[in-house]
């Protein structure tokens, strides 16, 4: 009997891809818990849960992997106006940065030294913040509605901000601290990423169910690609051959051939929303049984993509070679923004 059972499990898992050994630390922002979870990728276990401000949505990790800066968006009734700085190796909060009059910090990316760029939705601006001095150095107006996510092009010294309410991308000059132009992409422009060679910016238009491709030099939309349903985040994978798009309503991740501008496959998340997802306190409580994939994390040196399934309270792990789901990670309630440090915290 023991031999039969053993043989059964060998056959059952014989064709299941074995997860490669990623290392370092995955940061998962838990919106409903007001915390960030640190997950050791080698053991796939949470090693720390650190308090943040209310409604942590996005995170930027320093180039050396030592610090993380979290944008505290706030709740539906109470707009946030702070950033939380985390010492990753020490697994503790270092300080809180008060943004003063600027409200609803959301998209965030590292610039240089101690400086980060963070959108302020409630103030229609992109902020440049010194996280060590805890000071806003500059506020560049977008004058667009719901300025949500941001990416930067160091080569061109420009920032690209996706504006949900205006269906546009605002291009900002980071050196002169001024707006260059607004590019109309599609209704609900939200997710945004830039290719490694800094030639293209891809934008997800969640209400239009499209992905726009912007030429960084001409600042023109060169392609509009269909991606149903409710495309919400977009990420180039290392190497730049493929682009991943999370579709919140349909509950899957689309894989695009970047050069061909063509969807080549869909990866269903294969889980349903948890019962808690029907709570009025959750942002996406109107999507039925969809697990609502939102945040995507890919990084050089990692063999997997990590997708936050906000309404299922899990992070799904996808093998970037086979495109198969190989694992699920558990952090807190309503995981969304993801970050990565190559430092181990086990």
C-alpha positions in Angstrom: 0.0 0.0 0.0 2.8 2.4 0.9 4.5 1.8 -2.5 1.2 2.4 -4.3 0.6 5.7 -2.5 4.2 6.8 -3.1 3.9 5.9 -6.8 0.7 7.9 -7.0 2.3 11.1 -5.7 5.3 10.7 -8.0 3.0 10.5 -11.0 0.8 13.3 -9.8 3.7 15.8 -9.5 5.9 14.4 -12.3 4.8 17.1 -14.8 4.6 20.0 -12.4 7.5 22.4 -12.9 9.9 22.7 -10.0 10.3 26.2 -8.7 13.7 27.5 -9.1 15.6 28.8 -6.1 15.0 32.6 -5.9 16.7 34.4 -3.1 16.3 37.7 -1.3 13.3 39.4 0.2 9.8 40.0 -1.2 8.0 43.0 0.3 4.2 42.7 0.2 2.0 45.7 1.1 -1.2 44.7 2.9 -3.7 47.5 2.4 -6.4 46.4 4.9 -3.9 45.5 7.6 -1.8 48.7 7.3 1.4 46.6 7.2 4.2 45.4 5.0 5.2 41.7 5.1 8.8 40.6 4.5 8.9 37.2 2.8 12.2 35.3 2.5 12.1 33.8 -1.0 14.4 30.9 -0.2 12.1 29.5 2.5 8.9 31.2 1.1 8.0 32.2 4.6 7.1 35.6 6.1 9.9 36.7 8.5 8.5 40.0 9.6 5.3 42.1 9.6 6.0 45.8 10.0 3.3 48.5 10.7 3.0 51.3 8.1 0.6 54.2 7.7 -3.0 53.8 6.7 -3.6 52.1 3.3 -0.1 51.3 2.1 -0.3 51.0 -1.7 3.1 51.1 -3.4 6.8 50.7 -2.4 10.2 51.7 -3.7 13.3 49.8 -2.7 16.8 51.5 -2.7 19.3 50.3 -5.3 21.4 48.7 -2.6 18.4 46.9 -1.2 18.7 48.3 2.3 15.7 50.6 2.5 12.1 50.6 1.4 9.9 53.6 1.2 6.1 53.0 1.3 3.4 55.4 0.1 0.5 55.5 2.6 -2.5 56.3 0.4 -5.0 56.4 3.3 -8.5 55.1 3.5 -11.7 56.0 1.6 -12.6 58.6 4.2 -9.1 59.7 5.3 -6.6 60.7 2.7 -3.0 59.7 3.6 -0.1 62.2 3.6 2.9 60.2 4.8 5.7 57.9 3.6 7.0 55.0 5.8 10.8 54.3 5.6 11.8 50.7 6.4 15.2 49.2 7.2 14.8 45.9 5.4 17.7 44.0 7.0 16.8 45.1 10.5 13.2 44.4 9.8 12.0 47.7 11.4 10.5 51.1 10.7 13.0 53.9 10.6 10.9 57.0 10.3 7.7 58.5 8.9 8.0 61.3 6.4 5.2 63.9 6.6 4.2 65.3 3.2 2.4 68.2 4.7 -0.3 69.6 2.4 0.2 66.9 -0.3 -2.4 64.1 -0.2 -2.9 60.6 -1.4 0.7 59.5 -2.1 0.6 56.5 -4.4 3.1 55.6 -7.2 6.7 55.7 -6.1 10.1 55.1 -7.5 13.7 55.7 -6.5 15.5 58.6 -8.1 19.0 59.0 -6.7 20.7 59.1 -3.3 18.0 59.6 -0.7 15.5 61.0 -3.2 12.3 59.3 -4.3 9.6 60.5 -6.7 6.0 59.9 -5.5 2.7 60.8 -7.0 0.2 62.8 -4.9 -3.2 62.0 -6.3 -5.1 64.4 -4.1 -2.8 67.3 -5.1 -2.4 66.6 -8.9 1.4 66.5 -8.5 4.6 64.5 -8.6 6.7 65.1 -5.5 10.5 64.8 -5.1 11.2 63.8 -1.5 14.4 63.5 0.5 13.6 60.5 2.7 16.6 61.1 5.0 15.9 64.8 5.6 12.1 63.9 5.6 11.5 66.9 3.3 9.5 67.5 0.1 12.1 69.1 -2.2 9.8 69.8 -5.1 6.2 69.5 -6.3 5.7 69.3 -10.0 2.1 69.9 -11.1 0.5 67.4 -13.4 -2.9 69.3 -13.4 -4.5 65.9 -14.3 -7.0 63.9 -12.4 -5.9 61.0 -10.2 -2.2 61.0 -11.0 -1.6 57.4 -9.9 1.6 55.6 -11.0 5.0 56.8 -12.2 8.1 55.6 -14.0 11.3 57.5 -14.8 13.7 57.6 -17.6 17.2 58.5 -16.2 18.6 58.9 -19.7 16.1 61.6 -20.6 15.7 62.9 -17.0 11.9 62.6 -17.4 9.1 61.1 -15.4 5.9 59.6 -16.9 2.8 59.7 -14.7 -0.4 57.8 -15.5 -3.6 59.7 -14.7 -6.6 57.5 -14.2 -9.2 60.3 -14.2 -7.9 62.1 -17.3 -7.0 59.0 -19.3 -3.6 60.4 -20.0 0.2 60.2 -19.3 1.9 63.4 -18.1 5.6 63.8 -19.1 7.6 65.8 -16.6 11.1 67.3 -16.8 12.9 66.2 -13.6 15.8 68.6 -14.1 13.7 71.7 -14.8 10.9 70.5 -12.5 8.2 71.3 -15.0 5.5 69.6 -17.2 6.4 68.9 -20.8 3.2 67.5 -22.2 0.1 65.4 -21.6 -0.4 62.3 -23.8 -4.0 60.9 -24.2 -3.8 57.2 -24.0 -7.3 55.8 -23.0 -9.9 55.9 -20.3 -8.6 54.9 -16.9 -4.8 55.1 -17.6 -3.3 53.5 -14.5 -0.4 51.0 -14.8 2.8 52.1 -16.4 6.3 50.7 -17.1 9.3 51.6 -19.2 11.5 49.3 -21.3 15.1 48.7 -20.1 16.5 50.6 -23.1 14.1 53.5 -22.2 12.7 53.7 -25.7 9.1 52.8 -24.8 6.6 53.4 -22.1 3.6 50.9 -21.8 0.4 52.1 -20.1 -2.7 50.1 -19.1 -6.0 51.8 -19.7 -8.3 49.9 -17.4 -11.7 51.4 -18.5 -10.8 51.2 -22.2 -9.4 47.6 -21.9 -6.3 48.6 -23.9 -2.6 49.0 -23.5 -0.9 52.0 -25.1 2.7 52.0 -26.3 4.4 55.5 -26.1 7.6 56.3 -28.0 9.8 58.1 -25.4 11.5 60.4 -27.9 8.5 61.5 -30.0 6.1 61.3 -27.0 3.5 59.8 -29.3 1.3 56.7 -28.9 2.5 54.2 -31.5 0.3 51.3 -30.7 -2.9 50.5 -28.9 -3.4 46.8 -27.9 -6.5 45.1 -26.5 -6.2 43.6 -23.1 -9.5 42.5 -21.4 -10.7 42.8 -18.7 -9.7 45.8 -16.6 -5.9 45.9 -17.3 -4.4 47.4 -14.2 -0.6 46.9 -14.0 2.1 46.3 -16.6 5.7 45.1 -16.2 8.5 44.3 -18.6 10.3 41.1 -17.6 14.1 41.1 -17.5 15.5 41.0 -21.0 12.5 43.0 -22.3 11.2 40.3 -24.7 7.9 39.9 -22.9 5.5 42.2 -21.0 3.0 41.1 -18.3 -0.3 42.8 -17.7 -2.6 42.0 -14.8 -6.3 42.0 -15.6 -8.3 42.7 -12.4 -11.8 41.8 -13.6 -11.0 38.7 -15.7 -8.7 37.4 -13.0 -5.7 36.6 -15.2 -2.3 37.8 -16.4 -1.7 38.4 -20.1 1.7 37.8 -21.6 2.6 40.0 -24.6 5.4 39.8 -27.1 6.9 43.2 -26.7 8.3 43.5 -30.3 5.3 42.0 -32.0 2.8 44.0 -29.9 0.8 40.8 -29.5 -0.7 38.9 -26.7 0.7 35.3 -26.8 -1.0 33.7 -23.8 -3.2 34.1 -20.7 -2.4 32.8 -17.2 -5.6 32.4 -15.1 -4.9 32.9 -11.4 -6.9 29.7 -10.7 -8.2 30.9 -7.4 -11.4 32.7 -6.3 -11.9 35.7 -4.1 -12.1 35.1 -0.4 -15.3 35.7 1.4 -13.8 38.8 3.0 -13.4 40.4 -0.4 -17.1 41.3 -0.4 -16.4 43.7 2.5 -17.3 47.3 1.7 -13.9 48.2 3.0 -12.1 46.7 0.0 -11.4 48.8 -3.1 -12.3 46.1 -5.6 -15.4 44.6 -4.1 -17.4 44.8 -7.3 -15.5 42.1 -9.3 -17.4 39.1 -8.0 -15.3 35.9 -7.7 -12.2 37.4 -9.4 -9.1 37.2 -7.2 -8.2 40.6 -8.6 -4.6 40.4 -9.7 -3.1 43.8 -9.3 0.6 44.3 -8.3 3.3 42.5 -10.4 6.9 42.1 -9.3 9.7 41.0 -11.7 13.4 41.6 -11.1 16.7 40.7 -12.6 18.0 37.5 -11.1 14.6 36.1 -10.3 13.1 33.2 -12.2 9.6 34.1 -11.3 7.0 36.8 -11.4 5.0 37.6 -8.3 1.4 38.7 -8.7 -0.6 40.1 -5.8 -4.2 38.7 -5.8 -5.8 41.4 -3.8 -9.2 39.8 -3.2 -7.8 36.3 -2.5 -5.2 37.5 0.0 -2.4 35.7 -1.7 0.6 36.3 -3.9 0.7 33.9 -7.0 4.2 32.8 -8.2 4.6 32.3 -12.0 7.6 30.5 -13.6 8.9 32.9 -16.3 10.1 30.1 -18.5 7.1 27.8 -18.5 4.5 30.5 -17.7 2.9 28.1 -15.1 1.8 28.9 -11.6 4.2 27.1 -9.2 3.4 28.5 -5.8 1.2 30.7 -3.6 2.6 32.9 -0.9 0.6 34.3 2.1 1.1 37.7 3.6 -1.8 39.8 5.0 -5.2 41.1 3.9 -5.6 42.8 0.5 -2.0 42.6 -0.8 -1.3 45.1 -3.5 2.1 46.8 -4.1 5.2 44.6 -4.2 8.9 45.3 -3.8 12.1 43.3 -3.9 15.5 43.4 -2.1 18.3 41.0 -2.9 19.2 41.1 0.8 18.2 38.0 2.8 16.1 38.6 6.0 15.8 35.0 7.2 
